[in-house]
Amino acid sequence: MRVTVSLCALMVEISNNLKFLPLIMLVLLISKAVGDTFNDVLYEEQARSMLYAAIKTEIPSSVVSLPLVIKVSDAVSILKCNRHNGFPVR
């Protein structure tokens, strides 16, 4: 979506006429909708490629969870002894 907005701004700057703005926005909206129906969105392609790269990395065999209330020294020791660095936060 950001590319579409940037393209619209560039085209208005090039034409130097704000009267063309609604028409340019309409044309870009229609062309983006048609392109998205026939092709995958670029962002989805990037997400898929990043997901495949993440899957190929080493996944730990055991899951480490921390209690809701924990001493800082205990958390530091758990983080130091664990090689995995992707900890989700709730």
Protein Blocks (a to p, Z undefined) as FASTA:
>chain_A
ZZmmmmmmmmmmmnopaklmmmmmmmmmmmmmmmmmmpccfklmmmmmmmmmmmmpccdf
bdcdddfbdcfklmmmmmmmpmbfcdcdZZ
